[in-house]
Amino acid sequence: MRPNGQAIREIRRAKNIGLRMLQEMTGLNRGYLSRLERGHIHESDDEQVRKVAIALHVALQAITHEEKT
């Protein structure tokens, strides 16, 4: 799955959620989340991206480069 780091960051900031809070909400490492947002991770495990989408209360397509099917 190809995460859209810029979208993740924009949504997270719009919801006033810090990286530490997102870490707590997802169980994912803060460094990983930071790299994800900065676009350093081009392919990610589907489950990790789903955790971020669930924590941000958005559709998976809102934070990935995947086409809607």
mmCIF file of the N, C-alpha and C atoms, coordinates in Angstrom:
data_MODEL
# 
_entry.id   MODEL 
# 
loop_
_atom_site.group_PDB 
_atom_site.id 
_atom_site.type_symbol 
_atom_site.label_atom_id 
_atom_site.label_alt_id 
_atom_site.label_comp_id 
_atom_site.label_asym_id 
_atom_site.label_entity_id 
_atom_site.label_seq_id 
_atom_site.pdbx_PDB_ins_code 
_atom_site.Cartn_x 
_atom_site.Cartn_y 
_atom_site.Cartn_z 
_atom_site.occupancy 
_atom_site.B_iso_or_equiv 
_atom_site.pdbx_formal_charge 
_atom_site.auth_seq_id 
_atom_site.auth_comp_id 
_atom_site.auth_asym_id 
_atom_site.auth_atom_id 
_atom_site.pdbx_PDB_model_num 
ATOM 1   N N  . MET A 1 1  ? 0.838   -1.172 0.000  1.00 0.00 ? 1  MET A N  1 
ATOM 2   C CA . MET A 1 1  ? 0.000   0.000  0.000  1.00 0.00 ? 1  MET A CA 1 
ATOM 3   C C  . MET A 1 1  ? 0.887   1.241  0.000  1.00 0.00 ? 1  MET A C  1 
ATOM 4   N N  . ARG A 1 2  ? 0.510   2.233  -0.787 1.00 0.00 ? 2  ARG A N  1 
ATOM 5   C CA . ARG A 1 2  ? 1.305   3.453  -0.894 1.00 0.00 ? 2  ARG A CA 1 
ATOM 6   C C  . ARG A 1 2  ? 0.681   4.577  -0.059 1.00 0.00 ? 2  ARG A C  1 
ATOM 7   N N  . PRO A 1 3  ? 1.230   4.842  1.121  1.00 0.00 ? 3  PRO A N  1 
ATOM 8   C CA . PRO A 1 3  ? 0.680   5.906  1.973  1.00 0.00 ? 3  PRO A CA 1 
ATOM 9   C C  . PRO A 1 3  ? 0.949   7.291  1.400  1.00 0.00 ? 3  PRO A C  1 
ATOM 10  N N  . ASN A 1 4  ? 0.035   8.205  1.645  1.00 0.00 ? 4  ASN A N  1 
ATOM 11  C CA . ASN A 1 4  ? 0.187   9.600  1.246  1.00 0.00 ? 4  ASN A CA 1 
ATOM 12  C C  . ASN A 1 4  ? 0.550   10.388 2.504  1.00 0.00 ? 4  ASN A C  1 
ATOM 13  N N  . GLY A 1 5  ? 1.840   10.549 2.727  1.00 0.00 ? 5  GLY A N  1 
ATOM 14  C CA . GLY A 1 5  ? 2.330   11.185 3.950  1.00 0.00 ? 5  GLY A CA 1 
ATOM 15  C C  . GLY A 1 5  ? 1.832   12.596 4.149  1.00 0.00 ? 5  GLY A C  1 
ATOM 16  N N  . GLN A 1 6  ? 1.761   13.356 3.069  1.00 0.00 ? 6  GLN A N  1 
ATOM 17  C CA . GLN A 1 6  ? 1.295   14.737 3.174  1.00 0.00 ? 6  GLN A CA 1 
ATOM 18  C C  . GLN A 1 6  ? -0.155  14.773 3.649  1.00 0.00 ? 6  GLN A C  1 
ATOM 19  N N  . ALA A 1 7  ? -0.987  13.890 3.115  1.00 0.00 ? 7  ALA A N  1 
ATOM 20  C CA . ALA A 1 7  ? -2.388  13.832 3.537  1.00 0.00 ? 7  ALA A CA 1 
ATOM 21  C C  . ALA A 1 7  ? -2.497  13.430 5.003  1.00 0.00 ? 7  ALA A C  1 
ATOM 22  N N  . ILE A 1 8  ? -1.688  12.456 5.418  1.00 0.00 ? 8  ILE A N  1 
ATOM 23  C CA . ILE A 1 8  ? -1.709  12.017 6.815  1.00 0.00 ? 8  ILE A CA 1 
ATOM 24  C C  . ILE A 1 8  ? -1.366  13.187 7.736  1.00 0.00 ? 8  ILE A C  1 
ATOM 25  N N  . ARG A 1 9  ? -0.305  13.903 7.395  1.00 0.00 ? 9  ARG A N  1 
ATOM 26  C CA . ARG A 1 9  ? 0.130   15.036 8.222  1.00 0.00 ? 9  ARG A CA 1 
ATOM 27  C C  . ARG A 1 9  ? -0.946  16.127 8.270  1.00 0.00 ? 9  ARG A C  1 
ATOM 28  N N  . GLU A 1 10 ? -1.525  16.461 7.112  1.00 0.00 ? 10 GLU A N  1 
ATOM 29  C CA . GLU A 1 10 ? -2.528  17.520 7.070  1.00 0.00 ? 10 GLU A CA 1 
ATOM 30  C C  . GLU A 1 10 ? -3.769  17.146 7.890  1.00 0.00 ? 10 GLU A C  1 
ATOM 31  N N  . ILE A 1 11 ? -4.216  15.913 7.762  1.00 0.00 ? 11 ILE A N  1 
ATOM 32  C CA . ILE A 1 11 ? -5.389  15.474 8.522  1.00 0.00 ? 11 ILE A CA 1 
ATOM 33  C C  . ILE A 1 11 ? -5.075  15.450 10.014 1.00 0.00 ? 11 ILE A C  1 
ATOM 34  N N  . ARG A 1 12 ? -3.899  14.911 10.358 1.00 0.00 ? 12 ARG A N  1 
ATOM 35  C CA . ARG A 1 12 ? -3.502  14.841 11.772 1.00 0.00 ? 12 ARG A CA 1 
ATOM 36  C C  . ARG A 1 12 ? -3.461  16.235 12.388 1.00 0.00 ? 12 ARG A C  1 
ATOM 37  N N  . ARG A 1 13 ? -2.851  17.172 11.685 1.00 0.00 ? 13 ARG A N  1 
ATOM 38  C CA . ARG A 1 13 ? -2.751  18.542 12.210 1.00 0.00 ? 13 ARG A CA 1 
ATOM 39  C C  . ARG A 1 13 ? -4.115  19.218 12.280 1.00 0.00 ? 13 ARG A C  1 
ATOM 40  N N  . ALA A 1 14 ? -4.958  18.982 11.280 1.00 0.00 ? 14 ALA A N  1 
ATOM 41  C CA . ALA A 1 14 ? -6.299  19.579 11.274 1.00 0.00 ? 14 ALA A CA 1 
ATOM 42  C C  . ALA A 1 14 ? -7.118  19.086 12.466 1.00 0.00 ? 14 ALA A C  1 
ATOM 43  N N  . LYS A 1 15 ? -6.852  17.865 12.889 1.00 0.00 ? 15 LYS A N  1 
ATOM 44  C CA . LYS A 1 15 ? -7.562  17.293 14.033 1.00 0.00 ? 15 LYS A CA 1 
ATOM 45  C C  . LYS A 1 15 ? -6.838  17.579 15.347 1.00 0.00 ? 15 LYS A C  1 
ATOM 46  N N  . ASN A 1 16 ? -5.744  18.356 15.253 1.00 0.00 ? 16 ASN A N  1 
ATOM 47  C CA . ASN A 1 16 ? -4.990  18.766 16.439 1.00 0.00 ? 16 ASN A CA 1 
ATOM 48  C C  . ASN A 1 16 ? -4.455  17.558 17.216 1.00 0.00 ? 16 ASN A C  1 
ATOM 49  N N  . ILE A 1 17 ? -3.904  16.605 16.459 1.00 0.00 ? 17 ILE A N  1 
ATOM 50  C CA . ILE A 1 17 ? -3.334  15.402 17.062 1.00 0.00 ? 17 ILE A CA 1 
ATOM 51  C C  . ILE A 1 17 ? -1.819  15.441 16.845 1.00 0.00 ? 17 ILE A C  1 
ATOM 52  N N  . GLY A 1 18 ? -1.059  15.339 17.921 1.00 0.00 ? 18 GLY A N  1 
ATOM 53  C CA . GLY A 1 18 ? 0.392   15.308 17.820 1.00 0.00 ? 18 GLY A CA 1 
ATOM 54  C C  . GLY A 1 18 ? 0.885   13.909 17.457 1.00 0.00 ? 18 GLY A C  1 
ATOM 55  N N  . LEU A 1 19 ? 2.139   13.828 17.051 1.00 0.00 ? 19 LEU A N  1 
ATOM 56  C CA . LEU A 1 19 ? 2.717   12.518 16.706 1.00 0.00 ? 19 LEU A CA 1 
ATOM 57  C C  . LEU A 1 19 ? 2.697   11.568 17.895 1.00 0.00 ? 19 LEU A C  1 
ATOM 58  N N  . ARG A 1 20 ? 2.963   12.092 19.088 1.00 0.00 ? 20 ARG A N  1 
ATOM 59  C CA . ARG A 1 20 ? 2.936   11.222 20.274 1.00 0.00 ? 20 ARG A CA 1 
ATOM 60  C C  . ARG A 1 20 ? 1.545   10.642 20.498 1.00 0.00 ? 20 ARG A C  1 
ATOM 61  N N  . MET A 1 21 ? 0.533   11.481 20.310 1.00 0.00 ? 21 MET A N  1 
ATOM 62  C CA . MET A 1 21 ? -0.843  11.011 20.478 1.00 0.00 ? 21 MET A CA 1 
ATOM 63  C C  . MET A 1 21 ? -1.179  9.969  19.410 1.00 0.00 ? 21 MET A C  1 
ATOM 64  N N  . LEU A 1 22 ? -0.760  10.223 18.165 1.00 0.00 ? 22 LEU A N  1 
ATOM 65  C CA . LEU A 1 22 ? -1.022  9.263  17.092 1.00 0.00 ? 22 LEU A CA 1 
ATOM 66  C C  . LEU A 1 22 ? -0.306  7.944  17.374 1.00 0.00 ? 22 LEU A C  1 
ATOM 67  N N  . GLN A 1 23 ? 0.874   8.036  17.951 1.00 0.00 ? 23 GLN A N  1 
ATOM 68  C CA . GLN A 1 23 ? 1.614   6.842  18.349 1.00 0.00 ? 23 GLN A CA 1 
ATOM 69  C C  . GLN A 1 23 ? 0.799   6.041  19.357 1.00 0.00 ? 23 GLN A C  1 
ATOM 70  N N  . GLU A 1 24 ? 0.263   6.713  20.339 1.00 0.00 ? 24 GLU A N  1 
ATOM 71  C CA . GLU A 1 24 ? -0.543  6.034  21.362 1.00 0.00 ? 24 GLU A CA 1 
ATOM 72  C C  . GLU A 1 24 ? -1.817  5.434  20.759 1.00 0.00 ? 24 GLU A C  1 
ATOM 73  N N  . MET A 1 25 ? -2.411  6.141  19.818 1.00 0.00 ? 25 MET A N  1 
ATOM 74  C CA . MET A 1 25 ? -3.667  5.694  19.212 1.00 0.00 ? 25 MET A CA 1 
ATOM 75  C C  . MET A 1 25 ? -3.472  4.482  18.298 1.00 0.00 ? 25 MET A C  1 
ATOM 76  N N  . THR A 1 26 ? -2.306  4.401  17.663 1.00 0.00 ? 26 THR A N  1 
ATOM 77  C CA . THR A 1 26 ? -2.066  3.343  16.672 1.00 0.00 ? 26 THR A CA 1 
ATOM 78  C C  . THR A 1 26 ? -1.181  2.213  17.181 1.00 0.00 ? 26 THR A C  1 
ATOM 79  N N  . GLY A 1 27 ? -0.359  2.511  18.183 1.00 0.00 ? 27 GLY A N  1 
ATOM 80  C CA . GLY A 1 27 ? 0.612   1.524  18.639 1.00 0.00 ? 27 GLY A CA 1 
ATOM 81  C C  . GLY A 1 27 ? 1.839   1.458  17.750 1.00 0.00 ? 27 GLY A C  1 
ATOM 82  N N  . LEU A 1 28 ? 1.949   2.397  16.810 1.00 0.00 ? 28 LEU A N  1 
ATOM 83  C CA . LEU A 1 28 ? 3.087   2.432  15.893 1.00 0.00 ? 28 LEU A CA 1 
ATOM 84  C C  . LEU A 1 28 ? 4.171   3.360  16.444 1.00 0.00 ? 28 LEU A C  1 
ATOM 85  N N  . ASN A 1 29 ? 5.397   3.069  16.110 1.00 0.00 ? 29 ASN A N  1 
ATOM 86  C CA . ASN A 1 29 ? 6.537   3.862  16.547 1.00 0.00 ? 29 ASN A CA 1 
ATOM 87  C C  . ASN A 1 29 ? 6.453   5.289  16.006 1.00 0.00 ? 29 ASN A C  1 
ATOM 88  N N  . ARG A 1 30 ? 6.735   6.268  16.860 1.00 0.00 ? 30 ARG A N  1 
ATOM 89  C CA . ARG A 1 30 ? 6.670   7.679  16.452 1.00 0.00 ? 30 ARG A CA 1 
ATOM 90  C C  . ARG A 1 30 ? 7.640   7.990  15.318 1.00 0.00 ? 30 ARG A C  1 
ATOM 91  N N  . GLY A 1 31 ? 8.819   7.409  15.344 1.00 0.00 ? 31 GLY A N  1 
ATOM 92  C CA . GLY A 1 31 ? 9.783   7.607  14.262 1.00 0.00 ? 31 GLY A CA 1 
ATOM 93  C C  . GLY A 1 31 ? 9.254   7.089  12.940 1.00 0.00 ? 31 GLY A C  1 
ATOM 94  N N  . TYR A 1 32 ? 8.592   5.940  12.994 1.00 0.00 ? 32 TYR A N  1 
ATOM 95  C CA . TYR A 1 32 ? 7.976   5.373  11.797 1.00 0.00 ? 32 TYR A CA 1 
ATOM 96  C C  . TYR A 1 32 ? 6.901   6.324  11.269 1.00 0.00 ? 32 TYR A C  1 
ATOM 97  N N  . LEU A 1 33 ? 6.061   6.831  12.159 1.00 0.00 ? 33 LEU A N  1 
ATOM 98  C CA . LEU A 1 33 ? 4.996   7.743  11.752 1.00 0.00 ? 33 LEU A CA 1 
ATOM 99  C C  . LEU A 1 33 ? 5.574   9.019  11.135 1.00 0.00 ? 33 LEU A C  1 
ATOM 100 N N  . SER A 1 34 ? 6.643   9.519  11.701 1.00 0.00 ? 34 SER A N  1 
ATOM 101 C CA . SER A 1 34 ? 7.292   10.710 11.165 1.00 0.00 ? 34 SER A CA 1 
ATOM 102 C C  . SER A 1 34 ? 7.840   10.447 9.763  1.00 0.00 ? 34 SER A C  1 
ATOM 103 N N  . ARG A 1 35 ? 8.508   9.316  9.587  1.00 0.00 ? 35 ARG A N  1 
ATOM 104 C CA . ARG A 1 35 ? 9.034   8.957  8.255  1.00 0.00 ? 35 ARG A CA 1 
ATOM 105 C C  . ARG A 1 35 ? 7.895   8.764  7.262  1.00 0.00 ? 35 ARG A C  1 
ATOM 106 N N  . LEU A 1 36 ? 6.810   8.199  7.725  1.00 0.00 ? 36 LEU A N  1 
ATOM 107 C CA . LEU A 1 36 ? 5.637   7.995  6.878  1.00 0.00 ? 36 LEU A CA 1 
ATOM 108 C C  . LEU A 1 36 ? 5.114   9.344  6.375  1.00 0.00 ? 36 LEU A C  1 
ATOM 109 N N  . GLU A 1 37 ? 4.963   10.290 7.277  1.00 0.00 ? 37 GLU A N  1 
ATOM 110 C CA . GLU A 1 37 ? 4.458   11.619 6.919  1.00 0.00 ? 37 GLU A CA 1 
ATOM 111 C C  . GLU A 1 37 ? 5.407   12.367 5.994  1.00 0.00 ? 37 GLU A C  1 
ATOM 112 N N  . ARG A 1 38 ? 6.693   12.182 6.170  1.00 0.00 ? 38 ARG A N  1 
ATOM 113 C CA . ARG A 1 38 ? 7.672   12.894 5.347  1.00 0.00 ? 38 ARG A CA 1 
ATOM 114 C C  . ARG A 1 38 ? 7.890   12.244 3.992  1.00 0.00 ? 38 ARG A C  1 
ATOM 115 N N  . GLY A 1 39 ? 7.187   11.146 3.746  1.00 0.00 ? 39 GLY A N  1 
ATOM 116 C CA . GLY A 1 39 ? 7.283   10.489 2.443  1.00 0.00 ? 39 GLY A CA 1 
ATOM 117 C C  . GLY A 1 39 ? 8.482   9.588  2.284  1.00 0.00 ? 39 GLY A C  1 
ATOM 118 N N  . HIS A 1 40 ? 9.122   9.228  3.387  1.00 0.00 ? 40 HIS A N  1 
ATOM 119 C CA . HIS A 1 40 ? 10.297  8.360  3.320  1.00 0.00 ? 40 HIS A CA 1 
ATOM 120 C C  . HIS A 1 40 ? 9.916   6.886  3.219  1.00 0.00 ? 40 HIS A C  1 
ATOM 121 N N  . ILE A 1 41 ? 8.654   6.590  3.434  1.00 0.00 ? 41 ILE A N  1 
ATOM 122 C CA . ILE A 1 41 ? 8.173   5.209  3.321  1.00 0.00 ? 41 ILE A CA 1 
ATOM 123 C C  . ILE A 1 41 ? 7.215   5.165  2.138  1.00 0.00 ? 41 ILE A C  1 
ATOM 124 N N  . HIS A 1 42 ? 7.639   4.499  1.069  1.00 0.00 ? 42 HIS A N  1 
ATOM 125 C CA . HIS A 1 42 ? 6.868   4.487  -0.172 1.00 0.00 ? 42 HIS A CA 1 
ATOM 126 C C  . HIS A 1 42 ? 5.889   3.329  -0.236 1.00 0.00 ? 42 HIS A C  1 
ATOM 127 N N  . GLU A 1 43 ? 6.187   2.255  0.449  1.00 0.00 ? 43 GLU A N  1 
ATOM 128 C CA . GLU A 1 43 ? 5.293   1.094  0.529  1.00 0.00 ? 43 GLU A CA 1 
ATOM 129 C C  . GLU A 1 43 ? 5.201   0.721  2.005  1.00 0.00 ? 43 GLU A C  1 
ATOM 130 N N  . SER A 1 44 ? 3.986   0.470  2.463  1.00 0.00 ? 44 SER A N  1 
ATOM 131 C CA . SER A 1 44 ? 3.803   0.151  3.865  1.00 0.00 ? 44 SER A CA 1 
ATOM 132 C C  . SER A 1 44 ? 2.874   -1.042 4.002  1.00 0.00 ? 44 SER A C  1 
ATOM 133 N N  . ASP A 1 45 ? 2.992   -1.713 5.109  1.00 0.00 ? 45 ASP A N  1 
ATOM 134 C CA . ASP A 1 45 ? 2.102   -2.817 5.432  1.00 0.00 ? 45 ASP A CA 1 
ATOM 135 C C  . ASP A 1 45 ? 0.672   -2.286 5.518  1.00 0.00 ? 45 ASP A C  1 
ATOM 136 N N  . ASP A 1 46 ? -0.259  -2.992 4.898  1.00 0.00 ? 46 ASP A N  1 
ATOM 137 C CA . ASP A 1 46 ? -1.654  -2.552 4.879  1.00 0.00 ? 46 ASP A CA 1 
ATOM 138 C C  . ASP A 1 46 ? -2.205  -2.311 6.280  1.00 0.00 ? 46 ASP A C  1 
ATOM 139 N N  . GLU A 1 47 ? -1.871  -3.189 7.203  1.00 0.00 ? 47 GLU A N  1 
ATOM 140 C CA . GLU A 1 47 ? -2.414  -3.087 8.563  1.00 0.00 ? 47 GLU A CA 1 
ATOM 141 C C  . GLU A 1 47 ? -1.947  -1.799 9.251  1.00 0.00 ? 47 GLU A C  1 
ATOM 142 N N  . GLN A 1 48 ? -0.708  -1.392 9.018  1.00 0.00 ? 48 GLN A N  1 
ATOM 143 C CA . GLN A 1 48 ? -0.204  -0.171 9.639  1.00 0.00 ? 48 GLN A CA 1 
ATOM 144 C C  . GLN A 1 48 ? -0.942  1.059  9.118  1.00 0.00 ? 48 GLN A C  1 
ATOM 145 N N  . VAL A 1 49 ? -1.183  1.091  7.818  1.00 0.00 ? 49 VAL A N  1 
ATOM 146 C CA . VAL A 1 49 ? -1.903  2.232  7.238  1.00 0.00 ? 49 VAL A CA 1 
ATOM 147 C C  . VAL A 1 49 ? -3.353  2.230  7.715  1.00 0.00 ? 49 VAL A C  1 
ATOM 148 N N  . ARG A 1 50 ? -3.946  1.053  7.847  1.00 0.00 ? 50 ARG A N  1 
ATOM 149 C CA . ARG A 1 50 ? -5.321  0.961  8.370  1.00 0.00 ? 50 ARG A CA 1 
ATOM 150 C C  . ARG A 1 50 ? -5.408  1.514  9.791  1.00 0.00 ? 50 ARG A C  1 
ATOM 151 N N  . LYS A 1 51 ? -4.406  1.215  10.606 1.00 0.00 ? 51 LYS A N  1 
ATOM 152 C CA . LYS A 1 51 ? -4.392  1.726  11.981 1.00 0.00 ? 51 LYS A CA 1 
ATOM 153 C C  . LYS A 1 51 ? -4.397  3.250  11.993 1.00 0.00 ? 51 LYS A C  1 
ATOM 154 N N  . VAL A 1 52 ? -3.639  3.864  11.092 1.00 0.00 ? 52 VAL A N  1 
ATOM 155 C CA . VAL A 1 52 ? -3.591  5.322  11.010 1.00 0.00 ? 52 VAL A CA 1 
ATOM 156 C C  . VAL A 1 52 ? -4.953  5.858  10.563 1.00 0.00 ? 52 VAL A C  1 
ATOM 157 N N  . ALA A 1 53 ? -5.546  5.241  9.548  1.00 0.00 ? 53 ALA A N  1 
ATOM 158 C CA . ALA A 1 53 ? -6.858  5.682  9.057  1.00 0.00 ? 53 ALA A CA 1 
ATOM 159 C C  . ALA A 1 53 ? -7.910  5.588  10.160 1.00 0.00 ? 53 ALA A C  1 
ATOM 160 N N  . ILE A 1 54 ? -7.904  4.495  10.889 1.00 0.00 ? 54 ILE A N  1 
ATOM 161 C CA . ILE A 1 54 ? -8.865  4.314  11.979 1.00 0.00 ? 54 ILE A CA 1 
ATOM 162 C C  . ILE A 1 54 ? -8.655  5.377  13.058 1.00 0.00 ? 54 ILE A C  1 
ATOM 163 N N  . ALA A 1 55 ? -7.402  5.613  13.425 1.00 0.00 ? 55 ALA A N  1 
ATOM 164 C CA . ALA A 1 55 ? -7.103  6.597  14.469 1.00 0.00 ? 55 ALA A CA 1 
ATOM 165 C C  . ALA A 1 55 ? -7.528  8.007  14.045 1.00 0.00 ? 55 ALA A C  1 
ATOM 166 N N  . LEU A 1 56 ? -7.380  8.317  12.755 1.00 0.00 ? 56 LEU A N  1 
ATOM 167 C CA . LEU A 1 56 ? -7.739  9.644  12.259 1.00 0.00 ? 56 LEU A CA 1 
ATOM 168 C C  . LEU A 1 56 ? -9.214  9.741  11.852 1.00 0.00 ? 56 LEU A C  1 
ATOM 169 N N  . HIS A 1 57 ? -9.917  8.612  11.910 1.00 0.00 ? 57 HIS A N  1 
ATOM 170 C CA . HIS A 1 57 ? -11.337 8.554  11.536 1.00 0.00 ? 57 HIS A CA 1 
ATOM 171 C C  . HIS A 1 57 ? -11.560 8.997  10.094 1.00 0.00 ? 57 HIS A C  1 
ATOM 172 N N  . VAL A 1 58 ? -10.748 8.436  9.185  1.00 0.00 ? 58 VAL A N  1 
ATOM 173 C CA . VAL A 1 58 ? -10.890 8.738  7.764  1.00 0.00 ? 58 VAL A CA 1 
ATOM 174 C C  . VAL A 1 58 ? -10.887 7.431  6.969  1.00 0.00 ? 58 VAL A C  1 
ATOM 175 N N  . ALA A 1 59 ? -11.381 7.514  5.734  1.00 0.00 ? 59 ALA A N  1 
ATOM 176 C CA . ALA A 1 59 ? -11.340 6.364  4.839  1.00 0.00 ? 59 ALA A CA 1 
ATOM 177 C C  . ALA A 1 59 ? -9.899  6.086  4.445  1.00 0.00 ? 59 ALA A C  1 
ATOM 178 N N  . LEU A 1 60 ? -9.594  4.848  4.205  1.00 0.00 ? 60 LEU A N  1 
ATOM 179 C CA . LEU A 1 60 ? -8.245  4.447  3.812  1.00 0.00 ? 60 LEU A CA 1 
ATOM 180 C C  . LEU A 1 60 ? -7.785  5.209  2.568  1.00 0.00 ? 60 LEU A C  1 
ATOM 181 N N  . GLN A 1 61 ? -8.684  5.446  1.627  1.00 0.00 ? 61 GLN A N  1 
ATOM 182 C CA . GLN A 1 61 ? -8.339  6.149  0.394  1.00 0.00 ? 61 GLN A CA 1 
ATOM 183 C C  . GLN A 1 61 ? -7.925  7.595  0.653  1.00 0.00 ? 61 GLN A C  1 
ATOM 184 N N  . ALA A 1 62 ? -8.320  8.159  1.787  1.00 0.00 ? 62 ALA A N  1 
ATOM 185 C CA . ALA A 1 62 ? -7.971  9.546  2.111  1.00 0.00 ? 62 ALA A CA 1 
ATOM 186 C C  . ALA A 1 62 ? -6.494  9.700  2.456  1.00 0.00 ? 62 ALA A C  1 
ATOM 187 N N  . ILE A 1 63 ? -5.831  8.600  2.831  1.00 0.00 ? 63 ILE A N  1 
ATOM 188 C CA . ILE A 1 63 ? -4.428  8.699  3.245  1.00 0.00 ? 63 ILE A CA 1 
ATOM 189 C C  . ILE A 1 63 ? -3.507  7.785  2.441  1.00 0.00 ? 63 ILE A C  1 
ATOM 190 N N  . THR A 1 64 ? -3.980  7.330  1.280  1.00 0.00 ? 64 THR A N  1 
ATOM 191 C CA . THR A 1 64 ? -3.134  6.509  0.410  1.00 0.00 ? 64 THR A CA 1 
ATOM 192 C C  . THR A 1 64 ? -3.197  7.039  -1.010 1.00 0.00 ? 64 THR A C  1 
ATOM 193 N N  . HIS A 1 65 ? -2.328  6.495  -1.820 1.00 0.00 ? 65 HIS A N  1 
ATOM 194 C CA . HIS A 1 65 ? -2.326  6.807  -3.247 1.00 0.00 ? 65 HIS A CA 1 
ATOM 195 C C  . HIS A 1 65 ? -3.052  5.714  -4.024 1.00 0.00 ? 65 HIS A C  1 
ATOM 196 N N  . GLU A 1 66 ? -3.814  4.888  -3.317 1.00 0.00 ? 66 GLU A N  1 
ATOM 197 C CA . GLU A 1 66 ? -4.527  3.781  -3.951 1.00 0.00 ? 66 GLU A CA 1 
ATOM 198 C C  . GLU A 1 66 ? -5.788  4.305  -4.615 1.00 0.00 ? 66 GLU A C  1 
ATOM 199 N N  . GLU A 1 67 ? -6.142  3.695  -5.715 1.00 0.00 ? 67 GLU A N  1 
ATOM 200 C CA . GLU A 1 67 ? -7.361  4.056  -6.444 1.00 0.00 ? 67 GLU A CA 1 
ATOM 201 C C  . GLU A 1 67 ? -8.571  3.464  -5.733 1.00 0.00 ? 67 GLU A C  1 
ATOM 202 N N  . LYS A 1 68 ? -9.665  4.188  -5.783 1.00 0.00 ? 68 LYS A N  1 
ATOM 203 C CA . LYS A 1 68 ? -10.921 3.654  -5.240 1.00 0.00 ? 68 LYS A CA 1 
ATOM 204 C C  . LYS A 1 68 ? -11.409 2.557  -6.175 1.00 0.00 ? 68 LYS A C  1 
ATOM 205 N N  . THR A 1 69 ? -11.898 1.465  -5.574 1.00 0.00 ? 69 THR A N  1 
ATOM 206 C CA . THR A 1 69 ? -12.408 0.368  -6.405 1.00 0.00 ? 69 THR A CA 1 
ATOM 207 C C  . THR A 1 69 ? -13.875 0.167  -6.177 1.00 0.00 ? 69 THR A C  1 
# 
